[in-house]
Structure formats: C-alpha cells, structure tokens
Amino acid sequence: MSDGPAQNRSTRALEEDLANERLSFSRLGRWYIALATVAAIALSINQLFNLRIGGYAMLEGMYLYILAGIFLSVTFLGFRITGRRSTDIPWYDWVLSGLTLAVGAYFALTRGESLDNGWEYAAPETAKWWSILFYLLILEGTRRAGGVVLFAVVLVFSIYPTFAGRVPEPLSGFTQPFTDVIPFFMLSSEASFGIPMQAFGTLVIGFILFGSVLQYTGGGRFFNDLAMALVGQYRGGAGKVSIFASGFMGSMSGSVISNVLTTGAVSIPTMKRSGFSARFAAATEACASTGGVLMPPIMGATAFVMASWLSLPYSQIMLAAAIPSALYYFGLFVQIDAYSARRGLTGLRRADLPGVRATLREGWLYIIVFALLIVLMTAYRWETTAPFYAVALLLVFNQFSKRDRFTRAGFADMIISVGRTLSEIVSILLGIGMIVGAFQATGLTGPLANELVHVAGNSTGMLLIMGALTAFIFGMGMTVTACYIFLAVVLAPALVQAGLNELAVHLFILYWGMVSFITPPVALGAFSAATLAGANPMSSAWQATRLGVVIYVIPFFFVLNPALIGQAPVPDVLVAVVCAFVGVWFLAAGMQGYLAFVGSMGDGALSLFMRGTLAISGLMIAAPFGGLLGLDRTEVSLAGFVLAAVPIVLAWHQGKPGRLNRTVKD
C-alpha cells in the first residue's frame, strides 16, 4: 500500500522537527554532543551490565558524577543563555561546558576519598571550592533547561539552610553555614546525587534511549498507522486516531509539548477537515498528549524517579498506572464519540486509511520489541537492562527495513536528540536534588508533614484538596519531574501519615502535576495545540479542561480506593474497575450530552438536567467513599445506578437509540 496523505504529513512533521533541532547546534557542537552522548551510553552499559571493562568496577557515585559532568556540559551547548535557537555557540558556553567536565572529573576521581573521610559533613577547603563551582554551574544549567521559575525555587531552597533557624514555625529548622551546606549538596547521597540522579543512572537513561530509537526507526508512524487502521473508519475517526496515536507517542517521548507539536501537526488538520471545530481539535490533541505521559510502559522520567523513591520495581509502578490510564483514555474516547454523534461527523475515507493486516505485516517487529521489553521487566525483573536489549533488537530489525533503515545522518540525529533530552533531565534533577537536600539538612520534613495534617483539621479529604491545588500550582511553573520530587518531599509524607496508600499518594501527585498542561491559566499543552489549530488559546484550554474532566477525578478515585491501582484483593479490584468504567462512561457522556446505545440528550433546560444528573450519577457509581447521606460505599454506587436511570429513560424516549456504527466516506 502506498503512503497516504496522513503518512506523508507525518514524515514531513518529523523532518521539520529534525530541521529545527539542527538549528540549535553548530557542526562542532553536533559532533561534541554526539560523542559525549555515545560515551555516556557506553558508560551506562558497562555499569548496568557490570561488564567491568578494563577489570575495574566503578563506584555508583563516580558513575553519577561522570554522567552529570557529561550531560550538564551538553546543556550549556544545547540551551542558549537567552533561550534563543542559534547555530553559533558562544565562547563562554564552551568555557562553561569545559568547566563542568573538569568539576565532574574532580568529584569522580575523589569519590573514594570523600566516602572514606566523610567529606559530605567535613569537606576539605579544596573540595568546598569545587563544590561551590559545581553549585553555580548546576544553578545555571537548571535555569537554562528548567526555566526561571524552577531556577528561583531551587535558588531559594538551596540557601534556605543558611537561615532556617531564623524562619518562623513551622518552617524553622537547623541553620548551617553556606560553606557546609553546598558540599553537603554535592557530596551527599541525599541531595543532588540522591534518589533522582540514581534513578536517572539506572532507569531513565535506558528508557529515554529506547523511546528515541523507537521513534526514529519508524515506531511512531507504525502506531499512528495502527490507530488509523483500527478506529479511523468509525464516526469521529480522526479524533479517535489522535487519542490512540498521541497516547503511544506520549508514552515514548515523555513530553507533552513535543508530543503535541509532532503528532498534532498530523492529527489536528485531519480532525478539522473531518468536521471538528478548531478548538475541539486542539483540545483533543492536548488531552491525548497529556495522557501519553501517564501511560505505561514508559511514562516519562518521573515514573522512574518514583520507583526509586519508593524502592519499588518499576514494573509495579507501570502496572499500578495501567488502570487509571485506561480510565482516562476511555473517558476521552467516549467524549469524542459523543461529540461526533451529536454533530453527525463521519469516519475518515477508506482510501486514506491503511489496512490492519498490511500495517501489522509491516510493523509486527515493533510489537515483538514491546513484548520483549514488558516480559523482561515483569517476568525477569531486568528493569535496568531491559531497554538496552530492546534497543539492540530494534537496531537489528532496522537493518532489514527498506523504509526506515538508519542512514549515518539519521543515526547522528537520533543520538543528538537523545543527548539533548538527557541533558535537560540531568540539569533539572541536579537542581531539584538540592531542594531535597535542603529539607534533609534542616530536618524539616517531619514537622512540616505534621503541620499540614493539623492545618487540614485531620480531614483526609481536605488534605487531598490542598495537595491537588498545591500540585496544580507548582505544575504551572515547574517541569513535571521537578514538581513531583518537590511534593514527594513536602506533601507526600503528610498524605501517607493520614493513612493513605503510599503508591497511590505518589501517583496522585504525579497526576495533579500534569493537570496544568490542559488547565488555564497556563495550559501549555492546550496553547501549543491551539497554535497548530489556528484556534483561540484560552478557548481551547477551557475546552481541554472539559474534555479531560476525567483526569481531575481519577486521582481522588484511586487514592481513596487503592483497588484501582491493583492494591487490593482481585475481587475488590474487579468490582472497583467495573464501577469506575461505568462511572467514567456516564460522566463523559454527561459532559457531551450523548450516551452511546441510548441517544442524544438534546438541548435546553431538560438537556442540562439530564446531563448534570448523568454526570453526578457517574461520580456516585465510581465513588470510592461512603458517608454520603449516611450510605456506605456500596450503597452510594447503587444509588448512582438508580439515579442514572432517570436521564437514560428520558433520553431513550426523546429520540432514536444511538449506535456505534461504522460510518465511512467512500
């Protein structure tokens, strides 16, 4: 089958993305980033597979210092001081890059001595000066990669231990001199080189490499074609393709914005031609891309940090996130189907769609690679090495592909893209690690958790609402990973102390940190999609808020009922999942005024009543709590089913039953 219009647009979008990427580097800069990235990946393979090349086993601290030196040096070449793209790398960026390598080398070479002599608490004068230099470089790297807001937060908290004793309760802590605090940040395993960087060195680097190789070897196009083949012919097919394709791509890239800009370049024009309004097309892409970062198996860097933070296998995080992710995408699917049914939108033309068999015949190798990755992680627990095996298999398969075989330039583009992504993550993790270190140095974590519980009046519900709002606010100005780590230190202990499941609490924080991508006033994901759609940004953001309504309630569902993340006996999990899916179905249908198999709820006052009643009944059915009007959890769910009967019967009598028919333009 020849490439259709959608496939051609997808190829052009990737080529434009690569062209923009090249604008950031000179030829010399590209060579340096490529060589540095290859060296770092080789170092990781040696460390994680315990190859002992040269007969030497490297200490974990040495390994992390070298990675930090390499990727922080790349940050100064890949991110300009002003944020503007340019092929010219200023001389001072080369100087900063060289200084970073020197600092990383110093700490790596002295790691054994620093451990033996306890430098983190009593560093010699030379180490103190090297630490201060490293501190300043990390601050600048954090500013370039994470933005001014994150830089300001890191700066304030990094100097907080120097005046913590003069701060009013409950924020008061132990005061330490600046020359003791900074070496603690650089030398301790509880600060910049603590859990976040440890997660990077063991998990993140391999999975980011896998996601990039998968995309550059044609995996992104395969999953887009598969989505088109499976759901493109149904009503509203363009929107349904968007949620599947963006979900797959978001899971690979781990970035909402880049996912919107790459998949949205294809999906948004297709949706608009199919009859979707510009703002609804933008909202669909923004919501689908946001959910991709929450969807297993990759889920972005934050999930790997979470696994290390909780000392849990990543496979357990992945499995726990599966049900909430499915609920979110089910809610999107229902709303898009309802929107399409009410407006009489049809599917994509059959001539523009690839066949299922042809797509699977061309891309079955990608399914094998994903299967290998999941089996190695879940059955063999090879979480640190599984992505490297998957990458090796992808590269072997790629040599037999006539369509996507790597050229020398293509391989270089992929390596540089990986290097830039990893350098951004490292810069942010090193900076946010100092916030963790500040709380450790001042002993503030425990008292702050107690105070939060006290302020909430020992009310779990109030504490969760406070936590959700805090995560949303921090998510507006910080990256998701930075927001998660900060709240894992500040907020999570209070929620766990209130008796909530620890894994559910951390997923709750992750979800609410993502909400800001589709919620005004910032809504970066929705604004980016609106630019592609030619729609009003704020209008698109409010539409995304409505379309993605499920993301606001799912975290409350699973944190109050851990059965929804598999943290309960199997019968309880099954009941909770069934109730949650029915509840999400009714909630999403109520938002759009159409219930599949029943029909439209029309317009006017009666429609508002039916839609509101159906949405409320959905929340009651999925409700993970009792106490409403004296009813327990089961009784609340049953009452929800009874309440849902009212709008369902009214809608049934108001018009003909709706059907999930294939509606195809021939």
C-alpha positions as CSV (number, residue, x, y, z in Angstrom):
1,M,0.0,0.0,0.0
2,S,1.3,3.4,-0.9
3,D,1.7,6.2,1.6
4,G,-1.5,8.2,2.1
5,P,-1.7,11.9,2.9
6,A,-1.6,11.3,6.6
7,Q,1.6,9.3,6.4
8,N,3.2,11.9,4.1
9,R,2.3,14.7,6.6
10,S,3.7,12.6,9.4
11,T,7.1,12.3,7.6
12,R,7.2,16.0,6.9
13,A,6.4,16.8,10.5
14,L,9.4,14.6,11.7
15,E,11.7,16.2,9.1
16,E,10.7,19.7,10.2
17,D,11.3,18.7,13.8
18,L,14.8,17.5,12.9
19,A,15.5,20.7,11.0
20,N,14.5,22.8,14.0
21,E,16.7,20.6,16.2
22,R,19.7,21.2,13.9
23,L,19.3,25.0,14.3
24,S,20.5,24.7,17.9
25,F,24.0,23.4,17.1
26,S,27.0,24.2,15.0
27,R,28.8,21.4,13.3
28,L,31.4,21.2,16.1
29,G,28.6,21.4,18.7
30,R,26.8,18.5,17.0
31,W,30.0,16.4,17.0
32,Y,30.6,17.1,20.7
33,I,27.1,16.3,21.7
34,A,27.0,13.1,19.7
35,L,30.4,11.8,21.0
36,A,29.5,12.8,24.6
37,T,26.2,11.0,24.4
38,V,27.7,7.9,22.9
39,A,30.4,7.9,25.7
40,A,27.7,8.3,28.4
41,I,25.6,5.5,26.9
42,A,28.6,3.2,26.7
43,L,29.5,4.0,30.3
44,S,25.9,3.2,31.4
45,I,26.0,-0.2,29.6
46,N,29.3,-1.0,31.3
47,Q,27.9,0.0,34.7
48,L,24.4,-1.6,34.5
49,F,25.6,-4.8,32.9
50,N,28.5,-5.0,35.3
51,L,30.9,-5.6,32.3
52,R,33.9,-4.4,34.2
53,I,35.7,-3.2,31.1
54,G,39.3,-2.8,32.0
55,G,38.8,-5.0,35.0
56,Y,37.5,-2.1,37.1
57,A,34.2,-1.8,38.9
58,M,33.1,1.8,39.2
59,L,31.5,3.1,42.4
60,E,28.0,4.4,41.9
61,G,29.0,7.9,43.0
62,M,31.8,8.0,40.4
63,Y,29.4,6.8,37.7
64,L,26.8,9.5,38.6
65,Y,29.4,12.3,38.7
66,I,30.7,11.4,35.2
67,L,27.1,11.3,33.8
68,A,26.4,14.7,35.5
69,G,29.6,16.2,34.1
70,I,28.9,14.9,30.6
71,F,25.3,15.9,30.3
72,L,25.5,19.2,32.2
73,S,28.3,20.2,29.8
74,V,25.9,19.3,26.9
75,T,23.3,21.6,28.5
76,F,25.5,24.6,28.0
77,L,25.9,23.8,24.3
78,G,22.3,22.8,23.7
79,F,20.4,25.6,25.6
80,R,21.4,29.2,25.0
81,I,21.7,31.7,27.8
82,T,18.9,33.7,26.2
83,G,16.8,30.7,25.2
84,R,17.0,31.6,21.5
85,R,18.0,29.0,18.9
86,S,21.2,29.6,17.1
87,T,23.8,27.5,15.3
88,D,26.6,29.7,16.8
89,I,27.7,28.5,20.2
90,P,29.2,31.5,22.2
91,W,32.7,31.1,23.6
92,Y,31.5,31.4,27.1
93,D,29.2,28.4,26.7
94,W,32.3,26.3,25.6
95,V,34.1,27.6,28.7
96,L,31.1,26.6,31.0
97,S,31.0,23.2,29.2
98,G,34.7,22.6,29.8
99,L,34.4,23.7,33.5
100,T,31.6,21.3,34.0
101,L,33.6,18.4,32.6
102,A,36.5,19.4,34.9
103,V,34.3,19.6,38.0
104,G,32.6,16.2,37.2
105,A,36.1,14.6,36.8
106,Y,37.3,16.0,40.1
107,F,34.4,14.6,42.1
108,A,34.6,11.3,40.3
109,L,38.3,10.9,40.9
110,T,38.0,11.8,44.6
111,R,34.8,9.8,45.3
112,G,36.6,7.1,47.1
113,E,38.5,9.5,49.3
114,S,35.3,11.5,50.1
115,L,33.5,8.4,51.2
116,D,36.3,7.2,53.4
117,N,36.8,10.6,55.1
118,G,33.1,11.8,55.3
119,W,33.5,14.9,53.1
120,E,29.8,15.4,53.0
121,Y,29.9,16.7,56.6
122,A,33.6,17.9,56.8
123,A,34.9,18.6,53.4
124,P,38.5,20.0,53.0
125,E,38.9,23.5,51.7
126,T,39.7,22.5,48.1
127,A,36.5,20.3,47.9
128,K,34.5,23.2,49.3
129,W,35.6,25.5,46.4
130,W,35.0,22.8,43.8
131,S,31.5,22.3,45.4
132,I,30.7,26.0,45.1
133,L,31.7,26.0,41.5
134,F,29.6,22.9,40.8
135,Y,26.7,24.6,42.6
136,L,26.8,27.7,40.4
137,L,27.1,25.6,37.2
138,I,24.1,23.5,38.3
139,L,22.0,26.6,39.0
140,E,22.7,28.0,35.6
141,G,22.0,24.6,33.9
142,T,18.7,24.4,35.8
143,R,17.8,27.9,34.7
144,R,18.5,27.1,31.0
145,A,16.8,23.7,31.0
146,G,14.0,24.2,33.5
147,G,13.2,27.9,33.2
148,V,13.2,30.9,35.5
149,V,10.5,29.7,37.9
150,L,12.3,26.4,38.7
151,F,15.6,28.3,39.0
152,A,14.1,30.7,41.5
153,V,12.6,27.8,43.6
154,V,15.9,25.9,43.6
155,L,17.9,29.0,44.5
156,V,15.7,29.9,47.4
157,F,15.6,26.4,48.9
158,S,19.3,25.8,48.3
159,I,20.2,28.8,50.5
160,Y,17.4,28.1,52.9
161,P,19.5,26.0,55.3
162,T,21.7,29.1,55.9
163,F,18.9,31.0,57.6
164,A,16.5,28.2,58.6
165,G,16.8,28.9,62.3
166,R,15.5,32.4,61.9
167,V,12.3,31.4,60.0
168,P,9.1,31.3,62.0
169,E,7.5,27.9,62.8
170,P,6.6,25.5,61.3
171,L,9.3,26.2,58.7
172,S,12.1,26.7,61.2
173,G,15.0,24.2,61.0
174,F,18.7,23.8,61.7
175,T,20.9,26.6,60.5
176,Q,24.2,25.7,58.8
177,P,26.9,27.9,57.2
178,F,27.0,28.2,53.4
179,T,30.4,26.5,53.1
180,D,29.0,23.4,54.8
181,V,25.6,23.3,53.0
182,I,27.0,23.4,49.5
183,P,29.5,20.5,49.9
184,F,26.6,18.5,51.5
185,F,24.5,19.1,48.3
186,M,27.4,18.0,46.1
187,L,28.8,15.1,48.1
188,S,25.8,13.6,49.9
189,S,23.6,10.8,48.6
190,E,20.6,12.7,50.0
191,A,20.8,15.8,47.7
192,S,21.8,16.4,44.1
193,F,23.3,12.9,43.8
194,G,20.5,11.2,45.7
195,I,17.4,9.3,44.6
196,P,16.6,11.4,41.5
197,M,20.1,11.1,39.9
198,Q,20.3,7.5,41.0
199,A,17.0,6.8,39.1
200,F,18.5,8.6,36.1
201,G,21.6,6.5,36.1
202,T,19.8,3.2,36.5
203,L,16.5,3.6,34.7
204,V,15.9,6.9,32.9
205,I,18.8,6.8,30.5
206,G,17.9,3.4,29.1
207,F,14.3,4.1,28.6
208,I,14.8,7.6,27.0
209,L,17.2,5.9,24.6
210,F,14.6,3.2,23.8
211,G,11.9,5.8,23.2
212,S,14.0,7.8,20.8
213,V,15.3,4.8,18.9
214,L,11.7,3.5,18.6
215,Q,10.6,6.8,17.1
216,Y,13.5,7.2,14.7
217,T,13.2,3.7,13.4
218,G,9.5,4.2,12.4
219,G,7.8,3.1,15.6
220,G,5.8,6.4,15.8
221,R,4.5,6.0,12.3
222,F,3.6,2.4,12.9
223,F,1.5,3.2,15.9
224,N,-0.2,6.1,14.1
225,D,-1.0,3.8,11.1
226,L,-2.3,1.1,13.5
227,A,-4.6,3.6,15.2
228,M,-5.9,4.8,11.8
229,A,-6.5,1.2,10.7
230,L,-8.3,0.3,13.9
231,V,-10.5,3.3,14.6
232,G,-10.2,5.7,11.7
233,Q,-13.3,4.4,9.9
234,Y,-15.7,5.0,12.8
235,R,-17.6,8.2,13.4
236,G,-15.2,10.9,14.6
237,G,-12.4,8.6,13.5
238,A,-9.8,11.5,13.2
239,G,-10.3,12.3,16.8
240,K,-10.1,8.7,17.9
241,V,-6.9,8.2,15.9
242,S,-5.5,11.2,17.7
243,I,-6.0,9.8,21.2
244,F,-4.5,6.4,20.3
245,A,-1.5,7.8,18.3
246,S,-0.8,10.6,20.8
247,G,-1.1,8.1,23.7
248,F,1.5,5.8,22.1
249,M,3.8,8.7,21.2
250,G,3.5,10.4,24.5
251,S,4.5,7.2,26.3
252,M,7.6,7.1,24.1
253,S,8.6,10.7,24.3
254,G,7.6,11.5,27.9
255,S,7.0,15.2,26.9
256,V,3.6,16.7,26.4
257,I,4.7,19.7,24.4
258,S,6.9,17.8,21.9
259,N,4.2,15.2,21.5
260,V,1.6,17.9,20.7
261,L,3.9,19.5,18.2
262,T,4.8,16.3,16.4
263,T,1.6,14.3,16.3
264,G,-0.5,17.4,16.3
265,A,1.0,18.5,13.0
266,V,-0.8,15.5,11.5
267,S,-3.8,14.9,13.7
268,I,-5.2,18.5,14.1
269,P,-5.5,19.3,10.3
270,T,-7.1,15.9,9.8
271,M,-9.6,16.5,12.6
272,K,-10.5,19.9,11.2
273,R,-11.1,18.5,7.7
274,S,-13.4,15.9,9.3
275,G,-15.6,18.5,10.8
276,F,-14.1,19.0,14.3
277,S,-14.0,22.7,15.4
278,A,-10.5,24.1,15.7
279,R,-10.7,24.5,19.4
280,F,-12.1,20.9,19.9
281,A,-9.3,19.5,17.7
282,A,-6.7,21.4,19.7
283,A,-8.3,20.2,23.0
284,T,-8.3,16.6,21.8
285,E,-4.6,16.6,20.9
286,A,-3.7,18.4,24.1
287,C,-5.6,15.9,26.3
288,A,-4.3,12.9,24.4
289,S,-0.7,14.0,24.6
290,T,-1.0,14.8,28.3
291,G,-2.3,11.3,28.9
292,G,0.5,9.7,27.0
293,V,3.0,10.7,29.7
294,L,0.9,8.9,32.2
295,M,0.5,5.7,30.1
296,P,2.7,2.6,30.6
297,P,5.1,1.2,29.6
298,I,7.5,4.3,29.6
299,M,5.5,7.2,31.3
300,G,8.4,9.6,31.1
301,A,11.3,10.2,33.6
302,T,9.1,11.0,36.6
303,A,7.8,7.4,36.9
304,F,11.4,6.1,37.1
305,V,12.2,8.6,39.9
306,M,9.0,7.5,41.7
307,A,10.1,3.8,41.5
308,S,13.5,4.7,43.1
309,W,11.9,7.0,45.6
310,L,9.5,4.2,46.8
311,S,12.1,1.5,46.4
312,L,9.7,-0.4,44.2
313,P,10.3,-2.3,41.0
314,Y,9.4,0.0,38.0
315,S,7.1,-2.8,36.8
316,Q,5.0,-2.3,39.8
317,I,4.6,1.4,39.1
318,M,3.8,0.5,35.5
319,L,1.1,-2.0,36.4
320,A,-0.4,0.4,39.0
321,A,-0.7,3.1,36.4
322,A,-2.4,0.9,33.8
323,I,-6.0,1.1,35.2
324,P,-6.0,4.9,35.8
325,S,-4.5,5.4,32.3
326,A,-7.1,3.2,30.7
327,L,-9.9,5.1,32.5
328,Y,-8.6,8.4,31.3
329,Y,-8.4,7.3,27.6
330,F,-11.8,5.6,27.9
331,G,-13.2,8.9,29.0
332,L,-11.6,10.8,26.1
333,F,-12.9,8.1,23.6
334,V,-16.5,8.4,25.0
335,Q,-16.5,12.2,24.7
336,I,-15.1,12.2,21.2
337,D,-17.6,9.6,20.1
338,A,-20.5,11.6,21.7
339,Y,-19.3,14.9,20.2
340,S,-19.1,13.2,16.8
341,A,-22.6,11.6,17.1
342,R,-24.3,14.8,18.1
343,R,-22.8,16.6,15.1
344,G,-23.1,13.8,12.6
345,L,-19.4,13.5,12.0
346,T,-18.3,10.5,9.9
347,G,-15.1,8.5,9.8
348,L,-12.1,9.0,7.6
349,R,-12.3,7.9,3.9
350,R,-11.4,4.3,3.4
351,A,-8.9,5.3,0.6
352,D,-6.9,7.3,3.2
353,L,-6.7,4.5,5.7
354,P,-4.1,1.7,5.9
355,G,-5.4,-1.8,6.3
356,V,-5.0,-3.6,9.6
357,R,-3.3,-6.6,8.1
358,A,-0.9,-4.5,5.9
359,T,0.0,-2.4,8.9
360,L,0.7,-5.4,11.1
361,R,2.6,-7.1,8.4
362,E,4.9,-4.0,8.1
363,G,5.3,-3.3,11.8
364,W,4.9,-6.6,13.7
365,L,8.5,-6.3,14.7
366,Y,7.6,-3.3,16.9
367,I,5.0,-5.4,18.8
368,I,7.7,-8.0,19.4
369,V,10.1,-5.4,20.8
370,F,7.4,-4.1,23.1
371,A,6.5,-7.6,24.2
372,L,10.2,-8.3,24.9
373,L,10.5,-5.1,27.0
374,I,7.5,-5.9,29.1
375,V,8.4,-9.6,29.6
376,L,12.0,-8.7,30.7
377,M,10.6,-6.1,33.1
378,T,7.8,-8.1,34.6
379,A,8.9,-11.7,34.4
380,Y,12.7,-11.4,34.8
381,R,12.8,-8.1,36.7
382,W,15.6,-6.8,34.4
383,E,14.3,-3.3,34.6
384,T,17.7,-1.5,34.3
385,T,18.9,-3.6,31.4
386,A,15.6,-4.4,29.6
387,P,15.5,-1.2,27.5
388,F,19.1,-1.8,26.2
389,Y,18.0,-5.3,25.0
390,A,15.0,-3.7,23.3
391,V,17.2,-1.1,21.6
392,A,19.6,-3.7,20.3
393,L,16.7,-5.7,18.9
394,L,15.2,-2.6,17.3
395,L,18.6,-1.7,15.7
396,V,18.9,-5.2,14.3
397,F,15.4,-5.2,12.9
398,N,16.0,-1.8,11.4
399,Q,18.7,-3.1,9.1
400,F,16.1,-5.3,7.4
401,S,13.7,-2.4,6.9
402,K,13.7,-0.8,3.4
403,R,11.5,2.1,4.6
404,D,13.2,3.2,7.8
405,R,16.7,1.9,7.7
406,F,19.1,4.2,9.5
407,T,21.4,6.4,7.5
408,R,24.6,7.9,9.0
409,A,22.9,11.3,9.3
410,G,19.7,9.7,10.7
411,F,21.7,7.9,13.4
412,A,23.5,11.1,14.3
413,D,20.2,13.0,14.5
414,M,18.9,10.3,16.9
415,I,22.0,10.4,19.1
416,I,21.9,14.2,19.3
417,S,18.2,14.2,20.2
418,V,18.9,11.7,23.0
419,G,21.8,13.8,24.3
420,R,19.7,17.0,24.4
421,T,16.8,15.2,26.1
422,L,19.1,13.6,28.7
423,S,21.0,16.8,29.4
424,E,17.7,18.6,30.1
425,I,16.7,15.9,32.5
426,V,20.0,15.9,34.3
427,S,20.1,19.6,34.7
428,I,16.7,19.6,36.3
429,L,17.3,16.6,38.5
430,L,20.6,18.1,39.9
431,G,18.8,21.3,40.7
432,I,15.7,19.7,42.3
433,G,18.0,17.4,44.3
434,M,19.3,20.5,46.2
435,I,15.7,21.1,47.4
436,V,15.6,17.5,48.7
437,G,19.0,18.1,50.3
438,A,17.8,21.3,51.9
439,F,14.9,19.5,53.7
440,Q,17.3,16.8,54.8
441,A,19.9,19.2,56.1
442,T,17.3,21.3,58.1
443,G,15.3,18.3,59.4
444,L,12.1,20.0,58.2
445,T,10.2,17.1,56.5
446,G,8.6,15.5,59.6
447,P,7.5,18.7,61.3
448,L,6.1,20.1,58.0
449,A,4.0,16.9,57.4
450,N,2.6,17.1,61.0
451,E,1.7,20.8,60.4
452,L,-0.1,20.1,57.1
453,V,-2.2,17.4,58.8
454,H,-3.0,19.8,61.6
455,V,-4.0,22.6,59.1
456,A,-6.3,20.2,57.3
457,G,-8.1,19.5,60.6
458,N,-7.1,15.8,60.4
459,S,-9.5,15.7,57.4
460,T,-8.2,13.4,54.6
461,G,-10.5,15.0,52.1
462,M,-9.3,18.5,52.9
463,L,-5.7,17.3,52.8
464,L,-6.2,15.8,49.4
465,I,-7.8,19.0,48.1
466,M,-4.9,21.0,49.5
467,G,-2.5,18.6,47.9
468,A,-4.2,18.8,44.5
469,L,-4.2,22.6,44.4
470,T,-0.5,22.7,45.5
471,A,0.5,20.2,42.8
472,F,-1.5,22.2,40.2
473,I,0.1,25.5,41.2
474,F,3.6,24.1,41.2
475,G,2.9,22.2,38.0
476,M,2.2,25.5,36.2
477,G,5.8,26.8,36.7
478,M,7.9,23.7,37.0
479,T,8.5,20.6,35.0
480,V,6.5,17.5,36.0
481,T,9.6,15.8,37.4
482,A,10.6,18.8,39.4
483,C,7.1,19.3,40.7
484,Y,6.8,15.6,41.7
485,I,10.1,15.5,43.6
486,F,9.3,18.7,45.4
487,L,5.9,17.4,46.5
488,A,7.2,14.0,47.3
489,V,9.3,15.7,49.9
490,V,6.8,18.3,51.2
491,L,3.4,16.8,50.7
492,A,3.5,13.0,50.3
493,P,4.6,12.3,54.0
494,A,1.5,14.2,55.2
495,L,-0.8,12.2,53.0
496,V,0.8,8.9,54.0
497,Q,0.6,10.0,57.6
498,A,-3.1,10.4,57.1
499,G,-3.4,6.7,56.4
500,L,-3.4,6.7,52.6
501,N,-1.6,4.1,50.4
502,E,1.9,5.4,49.7
503,L,2.0,4.3,46.0
504,A,-1.5,5.9,45.4
505,V,-0.3,9.1,47.1
506,H,2.7,9.4,44.7
507,L,0.6,8.7,41.7
508,F,-1.9,11.3,42.9
509,I,0.9,13.9,43.0
510,L,2.0,12.9,39.5
511,Y,-1.5,13.2,38.0
512,W,-2.2,16.6,39.6
513,G,1.2,17.8,38.5
514,M,0.1,17.0,34.9
515,V,-3.2,18.8,35.1
516,S,-1.7,22.2,34.4
517,F,-0.9,21.2,30.8
518,I,-4.6,21.4,29.9
519,T,-5.9,23.8,32.6
520,P,-6.0,27.6,32.4
521,P,-4.4,29.9,33.1
522,V,-1.1,28.3,31.8
523,A,-2.3,25.2,29.9
524,L,0.9,24.9,27.8
525,G,-0.3,21.7,26.1
526,A,-3.6,23.3,25.0
527,F,-1.9,26.6,24.0
528,S,0.6,24.7,21.8
529,A,-2.2,22.7,20.2
530,A,-4.2,25.9,19.6
531,T,-1.3,27.4,17.7
532,L,-1.3,24.4,15.3
533,A,-5.1,24.6,15.0
534,G,-5.4,28.3,14.5
535,A,-7.8,28.5,17.5
536,N,-8.1,30.9,20.4
537,P,-5.7,29.6,23.0
538,M,-7.8,30.3,26.1
539,S,-11.0,28.9,24.4
540,S,-9.0,25.7,23.5
541,A,-7.8,25.4,27.1
542,W,-11.3,25.6,28.6
543,Q,-12.4,23.0,26.0
544,A,-9.5,20.8,27.0
545,T,-10.5,21.2,30.7
546,R,-14.0,19.9,29.8
547,L,-12.8,17.1,27.5
548,G,-10.2,15.9,30.0
549,V,-12.5,16.1,33.0
550,V,-11.7,12.6,34.0
551,I,-8.1,13.5,34.9
552,Y,-9.4,15.7,37.7
553,V,-11.4,12.9,39.4
554,I,-9.4,9.7,38.7
555,P,-6.6,10.6,41.3
556,F,-9.2,11.0,44.0
557,F,-10.7,7.7,43.0
558,F,-7.6,5.6,43.3
559,V,-6.0,7.4,46.3
560,L,-9.2,6.7,48.3
561,N,-9.7,3.2,46.8
562,P,-6.3,1.7,46.0
563,A,-8.0,-1.2,44.3
564,L,-8.0,1.0,41.2
565,I,-4.2,0.7,41.1
566,G,-4.2,-3.1,41.9
567,Q,-3.5,-2.6,45.6
568,A,-6.3,-4.9,46.9
569,P,-7.6,-8.5,46.5
570,V,-8.6,-9.5,43.0
571,P,-12.4,-9.5,43.6
572,D,-12.2,-5.9,45.0
573,V,-10.1,-4.8,42.1
574,L,-12.6,-6.2,39.6
575,V,-15.6,-4.6,41.3
576,A,-13.8,-1.2,41.5
577,V,-12.7,-1.4,37.9
578,V,-16.2,-2.2,36.6
579,C,-17.8,0.6,38.7
580,A,-15.1,3.1,37.6
581,F,-15.5,2.4,33.9
582,V,-19.3,2.7,34.1
583,G,-18.9,5.9,36.2
584,V,-16.4,7.4,33.7
585,W,-18.8,6.4,30.8
586,F,-21.7,8.3,32.4
587,L,-19.6,11.3,33.4
588,A,-18.1,11.7,29.9
589,A,-21.4,11.2,28.2
590,G,-23.0,13.8,30.5
591,M,-20.3,16.3,29.5
592,Q,-21.2,16.0,25.8
593,G,-24.9,15.2,26.1
594,Y,-24.9,11.9,24.3
595,L,-25.0,8.4,25.6
596,A,-24.0,5.6,23.3
597,F,-26.7,3.0,22.7
598,V,-29.3,5.4,24.1
599,G,-29.1,8.6,22.2
600,S,-28.8,12.4,22.4
601,M,-30.0,14.4,25.4
602,G,-31.0,17.3,23.1
603,D,-30.7,20.9,24.1
604,G,-32.3,23.3,26.5
605,A,-33.1,23.1,30.2
606,L,-34.2,19.5,30.2
607,S,-30.9,18.6,28.5
608,L,-28.9,20.4,31.2
609,F,-30.9,18.5,33.8
610,M,-30.2,15.1,32.1
611,R,-26.5,15.8,31.5
612,G,-25.9,17.0,35.0
613,T,-27.8,14.1,36.6
614,L,-26.0,11.6,34.4
615,A,-22.6,13.1,35.3
616,I,-23.4,13.1,39.0
617,S,-24.6,9.5,38.9
618,G,-21.3,8.6,37.2
619,L,-19.4,10.1,40.1
620,M,-21.5,8.2,42.6
621,I,-21.1,4.9,40.8
622,A,-17.3,5.2,40.7
623,A,-17.3,6.8,44.2
624,P,-14.5,5.4,46.4
625,F,-16.1,6.7,49.6
626,G,-19.1,6.3,51.7
627,G,-20.8,8.7,54.2
628,L,-23.0,10.4,51.7
629,L,-26.4,10.8,53.3
630,G,-25.4,8.0,55.7
631,L,-24.8,5.5,52.9
632,D,-21.7,3.2,52.7
633,R,-19.6,2.9,49.6
634,T,-21.7,0.1,48.0
635,E,-24.9,1.9,48.7
636,V,-23.6,5.1,47.2
637,S,-22.7,3.2,44.0
638,L,-26.1,1.5,43.8
639,A,-27.8,4.9,44.4
640,G,-25.8,6.2,41.4
641,F,-27.2,3.4,39.2
642,V,-30.8,4.3,40.3
643,L,-30.2,8.0,39.6
644,A,-28.7,7.3,36.2
645,A,-31.9,5.6,35.2
646,V,-33.7,9.0,35.1
647,P,-31.7,10.6,32.3
648,I,-31.3,7.3,30.4
649,V,-35.0,6.8,30.2
650,L,-35.7,10.4,29.3
651,A,-33.0,10.3,26.5
652,W,-34.4,7.0,25.2
653,H,-37.9,8.4,24.9
654,Q,-36.5,11.6,23.4
655,G,-35.0,10.1,20.2
656,K,-33.8,7.0,18.4
657,P,-31.1,4.9,20.1
658,G,-27.6,5.8,19.1
659,R,-25.3,3.2,17.6
660,L,-21.6,2.7,17.3
661,N,-21.9,2.1,13.5
662,R,-19.1,2.4,11.1
663,T,-19.8,5.5,9.1
664,V,-17.4,5.7,6.2
665,K,-17.0,8.1,3.3
666,D,-16.2,6.1,0.2
